[in-house]
Amino acid sequence: DVLIDKETDSLIICEGRRVVRWSRRSGTTKGEILIDNIDCYGIAMDEQRYLYVSDAGKHEVRRYKLGEKNGTRVAGGNGE
């Protein structure tokens, strides 16, 4: 899953076991890992710039403030 962060002109990508931010500016050779060790299935961002990430392995959705590694569970997490 991919979303565009217009404020930072970057892409936020849910790939495998992590969420990565890539700048859209030329010369970028490395992404910034925002969240790791997560079975990421989908991502979304709200108007307050909170990132919502679904974790398929834990059957939950967590909300993250950008720069934060430990989000708050907002849905699920009760098993399969």
VEXPAMI-980706 format. One record per residue: residue number from 0; z, y, x of N, C-alpha, C in turn; residue in three letters; chain. Coordinates in Angstrom, 1 decimal, decimal comma, m for minus. Example, Ala and Ser with C-alpha at 12.3 -4.5 7.8 and 13.67 -1.06 7.14 Angstrom:
BEGIN
   n    n_Z    n_Y    n_X   ca_Z   ca_Y   ca_X    c_Z    c_Y    c_X res chain
   0    7,8   m5,7   13,2    7,8   m4,5   12,3    7,8   m3,3   13,2 ALA     A
   1    7,1   m2,2   12,8    7,1   m1,1   13,7    7,9    0,0   12,9 SER     A
This chain:
BEGIN
   n    n_Z    n_Y    n_X   ca_Z   ca_Y   ca_X    c_Z    c_Y    c_X res chain
   0    0,0   m1,2    0,8    0,0    0,0    0,0    0,0    1,2    0,9 ASP     A
   1   m0,6    2,3    0,5   m0,8    3,5    1,2   m0,5    4,7    0,3 VAL     A
   2    0,2    5,8    0,8    0,2    7,0    0,1    0,0    8,2    1,1 LEU     A
   3   m0,4    9,3    0,6   m0,7   10,5    1,4    0,5   11,4    1,2 ILE     A
   4    1,1   11,8    2,4    2,1   12,8    2,4    1,4   14,2    2,7 ASP     A
   5    1,1   15,0    1,7    0,4   16,2    1,9    1,2   17,2    2,7 LYS     A
   6    2,5   17,2    2,6    3,4   18,2    3,3    3,3   18,0    4,8 GLU     A
   7    3,2   16,7    5,3    3,2   16,5    6,7    1,8   16,1    7,2 THR     A
   8    0,8   16,1    6,3   m0,6   15,6    6,5   m0,6   14,3    7,2 ASP     A
   9    0,1   13,3    6,6    0,2   12,0    7,2    0,0   10,9    6,1 SER     A
  10   m0,2    9,7    6,6   m0,3    8,5    5,7    1,0    7,8    5,8 LEU     A
  11    1,5    7,3    4,8    2,7    6,4    4,8    2,2    5,0    4,3 ILE     A
  12    2,3    4,0    5,2    1,7    2,7    5,0    2,7    1,6    4,9 ILE     A
  13    2,7    0,8    3,9    3,5   m0,3    3,7    2,7   m1,5    4,3 CYS     A
  14    3,1   m2,0    5,5    2,4   m3,1    6,1    3,3   m4,2    6,6 GLU     A
  15    3,2   m5,3    6,1    4,0   m6,5    6,5    5,4   m6,3    6,3 GLY     A
  16    6,2   m6,2    7,4    7,6   m6,1    7,3    8,2   m4,7    7,7 ARG     A
  17    7,3   m3,7    7,5    7,8   m2,3    7,8    7,0   m1,2    7,0 ARG     A
  18    7,5    0,0    7,1    6,8    1,2    6,5    6,6    2,1    7,7 VAL     A
  19    5,4    2,6    7,8    5,0    3,4    9,0    4,3    4,7    8,5 VAL     A
  20    4,6    5,8    9,3    3,9    7,0    9,0    3,0    7,3   10,1 ARG     A
  21    1,7    7,6    9,7    0,7    7,9   10,7    0,2    9,3   10,4 TRP     A
  22    0,2   10,2   11,4   m0,4   11,5   11,3   m1,9   11,4   11,1 SER     A
  23   m2,4   12,3   10,3   m3,9   12,3   10,0   m4,6   13,3   11,0 ARG     A
  24   m3,8   13,9   11,9   m4,4   14,8   12,9   m5,1   13,9   14,0 ARG     A
  25   m6,1   14,5   14,6   m6,8   13,7   15,6   m5,9   13,5   16,9 SER     A
  26   m6,2   12,5   17,6   m5,4   12,2   18,8   m4,2   11,3   18,6 GLY     A
  27   m4,0   11,0   17,3   m2,8   10,1   17,0   m3,1    8,7   17,5 THR     A
  28   m2,2    8,1   18,3   m2,4    6,8   18,8   m1,3    5,8   18,4 THR     A
  29   m0,2    6,4   17,8    1,0    5,6   17,5    1,6    6,0   16,2 LYS     A
  30    1,9    5,1   15,3    2,6    5,5   14,1    4,1    5,5   14,3 GLY     A
  31    4,8    6,2   13,4    6,3    6,3   13,4    6,8    5,3   12,4 GLU     A
  32    7,7    4,3   12,9    8,3    3,3   12,0    9,4    4,0   11,2 ILE     A
  33    9,2    4,1    9,9   10,2    4,7    9,0   11,3    3,7    8,6 LEU     A
  34   10,8    2,5    8,2   11,7    1,4    7,7   11,2    0,1    8,3 ILE     A
  35   12,1   m0,7    8,8   11,6   m2,0    9,3   12,5   m3,1    8,7 ASP     A
  36   12,1   m4,3    8,9   12,8   m5,5    8,4   12,9   m5,5    6,9 ASN     A
  37   11,8   m5,2    6,3   11,7   m5,2    4,8   10,4   m5,9    4,4 ILE     A
  38   10,4   m6,7    3,4    9,3   m7,4    2,9    8,6   m6,5    1,9 ASP     A
  39    7,9   m5,5    2,4    7,4   m4,4    1,6    6,2   m4,8    0,8 CYS     A
  40    6,3   m4,4   m0,5    5,2   m4,8   m1,4    4,5   m3,6   m2,0 TYR     A
  41    5,2   m2,5   m2,1    4,6   m1,2   m2,6    5,5    0,0   m2,3 GLY     A
  42    4,9    1,2   m2,3    5,7    2,4   m2,0    5,2    3,5   m3,0 ILE     A
  43    6,1    4,5   m3,2    5,8    5,7   m4,0    6,7    6,8   m3,5 ALA     A
  44    6,3    8,0   m3,8    7,1    9,2   m3,4    7,3   10,1   m4,6 MET     A
  45    8,5   10,6   m4,8    8,7   11,5   m5,9    8,6   13,0   m5,5 ASP     A
  46    8,8   13,9   m6,4    8,6   15,4   m6,2    9,7   15,9   m5,1 GLU     A
  47   10,8   15,2   m5,1   11,8   15,6   m4,1   11,6   15,0   m2,7 GLN     A
  48   10,5   14,2   m2,6   10,1   13,6   m1,3   11,0   12,4   m1,0 ARG     A
  49   11,6   11,8   m2,0   12,3   10,5   m1,8   11,2    9,4   m1,8 TYR     A
  50   11,4    8,4   m0,9   10,4    7,3   m0,8   11,0    6,1   m1,5 LEU     A
  51   10,2    5,5   m2,4   10,7    4,3   m3,1    9,9    3,1   m2,6 TYR     A
  52   10,6    2,1   m2,1   10,0    0,9   m1,5   10,4   m0,3   m2,2 VAL     A
  53    9,5   m1,1   m2,6    9,8   m2,4   m3,2    9,9   m3,5   m2,1 SER     A
  54   11,0   m4,3   m2,2   11,2   m5,3   m1,2   11,1   m6,7   m2,0 ASP     A
  55    9,9   m7,3   m1,7    9,7   m8,6   m2,5   10,6   m9,7   m2,1 ALA     A
  56   11,1   m9,7   m0,9   12,1  m10,7   m0,4   13,4  m10,6   m1,1 GLY     A
  57   13,9   m9,4   m1,3   15,2   m9,2   m2,0   15,1   m8,9   m3,5 LYS     A
  58   13,8   m8,8   m4,0   13,6   m8,6   m5,4   14,3   m7,3   m5,8 HIS     A
  59   14,0   m6,2   m5,0   14,7   m4,9   m5,4   13,8   m3,8   m5,0 GLU     A
  60   14,1   m2,6   m5,5   13,5   m1,3   m5,1   14,6   m0,5   m4,6 VAL     A
  61   14,3    0,2   m3,4   15,3    1,0   m2,7   14,7    2,4   m2,6 ARG     A
  62   15,5    3,4   m2,7   15,1    4,8   m2,5   15,6    5,3   m1,2 ARG     A
  63   14,7    5,9   m0,4   15,0    6,4    0,9   14,8    7,9    1,0 TYR     A
  64   15,7    8,6    1,6   15,4   10,0    2,0   14,6    9,9    3,4 LYS     A
  65   13,5   10,6    3,5   12,7   10,5    4,8   13,6   10,7    6,0 LEU     A
  66   13,5    9,7    6,9   14,4    9,8    8,1   15,6    8,9    8,0 GLY     A
  67   15,9    8,4    6,9   17,0    7,5    6,6   16,6    6,1    6,7 GLU     A
  68   17,4    5,2    7,4   17,1    3,8    7,5   17,7    2,9    6,4 LYS     A
  69   18,8    3,4    5,8   19,4    2,6    4,8   19,3    3,3    3,5 ASN     A
  70   18,4    2,7    2,6   18,2    3,4    1,3   19,2    2,9    0,3 GLY     A
  71   19,1    3,4   m0,9   20,0    3,1   m2,0   19,2    2,2   m3,0 THR     A
  72   19,8    1,1   m3,4   19,1    0,2   m4,3   19,1    0,9   m5,7 ARG     A
  73   17,9    1,0   m6,3   17,8    1,6   m7,6   17,3    0,7   m8,7 VAL     A
  74   16,9   m0,5   m8,3   16,5   m1,5   m9,3   16,5   m2,9   m8,7 ALA     A
  75   16,8   m3,9   m9,5   16,7   m5,3   m9,0   17,9   m5,7   m8,1 GLY     A
  76   17,6   m6,7   m7,3   18,6   m7,2   m6,4   19,5   m8,3   m6,9 GLY     A
  77   19,1   m8,8   m8,1   19,9   m9,8   m8,8   19,4  m11,2   m8,6 ASN     A
  78   18,6  m11,5   m7,6   18,1  m12,8   m7,4   16,6  m12,8   m7,6 GLY     A
  79   16,1  m14,0   m8,0   14,7  m14,2   m8,1   14,1  m13,7   m9,5 GLU     A
